[in-house]
């Protein structure tokens, strides 16, 4: 294998990483939540609610990245287990069972009773993304051309 697509943030150890795409995390809130009336929502404001969150085993690198980010800003929400299907998740949010931090691109999935709001970041934004890993000592001209081409095309812009 010459190259692999990976979700960020992943510990790539001795491999080289080329970031293809990153996007900010936003919050999906019940439309009935008072925070839904705000344009930007802070992490401090989210502390009073219940946050749907995934198990570490599903994505250890991203989980650890988020955990370190949350610890740095003192964010300790009440955690609710996140369902594995995003449509179920949005349904539970619409039902007022909690909120979720999601990639900005998920706002394209419209669900009655759910609003999407940007997060107010004091630190650099919490991001999710896609990258390619490869062995730098095996980076052929073909591999480099492939990675450059992949960088030029959606959704990697």
Order of alpha helices (4+ residues) and beta strands (2+ residues): beta-beta-beta-alpha-beta-alpha-beta-alpha-beta-beta-beta-alpha
